[in-house]
Structures are given as C-alpha cells and as structure tokens.
Amino acid sequence: MTAEPILQIRGATRRYASRNASLWRRRFLNAVDGVDLDVNEGETLAIVGESGSGKSTLAKLMLRLDQPTEGAVLYRGVPLPDLDRRQWRTYRRDIQAVFQDPSSSLNPRMRVEQSLGYVARRHELAEPSRLRAFLAGHLAAVGLDPPERYLSRYPHQLSGGQQQRVAIARAMMLEPRLIVADEPLSSLDISIQAQVLDLMRDLSRRRNVGFVLISHDLNAVQSIAGRIAVMQHGRIVEIGADIFDAPAHPYTRLLLEARLSVDPREARQRLGRPTNARTSRDGSGKQPDATASPGREDAGANASGSVSQDEEFRSAKEK
C-alpha cells in the first residue's frame, strides 16, 4: 500500500437549505461540516455513524455526484473541478461506486449481459468477438458461477446478494483503484452480508483495490476495515484503527455500547448485571429456591382463597 492518498478531502462542507424554511427566513443545515480526510490507495476505510450523520453526503462528494459548498475534494493532489479531460477520464475509471440498493442501480429492462456490456463497449474494454467471454470472466470473479447462467437474466430474477455481486462486477470491470460502497450490506440478510464482505476482502487482497465502506453496522466493518472514521452531525469526531479497543470520543463509546451482541453475557455486562447468575422474576437478583417446586406458593394461595369463597357461599345459602 502506497503512502500517497488517492483522495483528499480538505475542509469540505455541504450546506442545504431547510425544506421547512419560510419565505422570510431561510434556515441551513450542514450535512457535512468541515471534514478533513485522506483515503490511501489500497486501504479499506469504513465511515460509520447513525442515520443522518452525513455519511452518504460525504460519499457523494467523493464521487462528485455533489459538490461541496466550501472546501475541496482532491484526486491525487488536484481539486476535482481543475481536472483536465485526460485526468477526468482517469478519475472516472479509478473511482467507482456500489450503491445501497442493487435492484435500483441496475436497469430493470436490461439483462445482466446488456448492463455489463454497455460499460465494456463504452470504455472499449474488450473486442466484440471476446465481449461475452470478458463479461463471463468478471461474473466468475465475484462468485457468480457458472456465469452463463446469469448473463441472460434480468435483475428481478436474481437474489439481493446476486444483484450486489453484479454491481461489484460492473465496478471492477474498469479495474478501479478505489470503490466507494454506500451501505452495500443494508438490504442483505446476515449470511449474504458475510459473503459480500468476504468478496470485498478477497478483491482488496488480490487486486489491491481500496474500499470506502459507508455503514452504520460496526460489527460488519470490524472484520474488514483497516481504519474507521466515526461521523456525528456532519463531522468526523474520531478516526483510527483501534477504536474498538480504545475509543476516545464519548459518541464512539455510545455506538459501541449500542451494538447488538449474540453473547448474552456481554449484554448483561453492559446493563451492569451479573453474568453468572439468573435474575429472579421480581428483579431483586435473588436466586429462587432450587428445592421448591415452581409456583407452589401461588397454588397454595389460590387454593386457600377458593376454600374461603366456598364457605361464604354455603353460609349465605343456609341463611
């Protein structure tokens, strides 16, 4: 991995006007507020935070799908608006995107072969006689094997995981240096998420492709990210490789405490409860008597209550 950043963000701010603003007063919201960030070539950088923290807006600025109100985004040291035609084509090939919903990022009226073939012909990636073999090779590289089975399918004939693999294959066709993936796991179930993460890890290792992974799932990015940036209210409050072991910002600690855990002992520790004892029904923490049968006291109370009610009924009848 080289030390030269492929992307640099310097003081980037993206300001939007409030939709609820009146005609007499306009209110503004900084979705991204003074962000400074370097993305090194070949690294996997995760950007995490709650919904509305500015993660997707920052990804749009990286892809130049939006422009910063203040500050700049630089590609290999050159601001994006200052790129000449040759540099612009290189930027477009080097920086690719994988979006959150694969079903909406694929044309529903085009088969997989048509969608991928359009990109290949547009950038002259293969000769017409070798085009189908070229597309089949990229589908096989992302785990869609045999690829001939998927080339003739429409997006609605694929599962969510298969659609996301097609989207990754389309991005990998241009041999990019960096892929910006905006919530690529949110629409997938847990097992498919693990497969997509394994695919991204394998591509990063074999082809030295860098990833900017936008996510709110800290458990998912922990296994793949070399560095993690934490965003809150449009700002990066913490960035590093050891935030899981030594979080420095209170917001980072809150995110870590809010993670779902499959280990019930860890959940009890977060709540301050003992991990080696069962909590009693009344919440007192006292252990129930193991020799007593469950519900014996309740049964006795119900039985005594029933006897007293019968005696009152008989006495009333005799009177």
Secondary structure, DSSP 8 states (H G I E B T S, - for coil): --SSEEEEEEEEEEEEE-TT--SS---EEEEEEEEEEEEETT-EEEEE-STTSSHHHHHHHHHTSS--SEEEEEETTEEGGG--HHHHHHHHHHEEEE-S-HHHHS-TTS-HHHHHHHHHHHTT-S-GGGHHHHHHHHHHHTT--STHHHHT--GGGS-HHHHHHHHHHHHHTT--SEEEEESTTTTS-HHHHHHHHHHHHHHHHHH--EEEEEES-HHHHHTT-SEEEEEETTEEEEEES-TTTS--SHHHHHHHHTS--S-HHHHHHHTT--SSS---TTSS-----SSS-TTHHHHHHHHHHHHHHHHHHHHHHH-
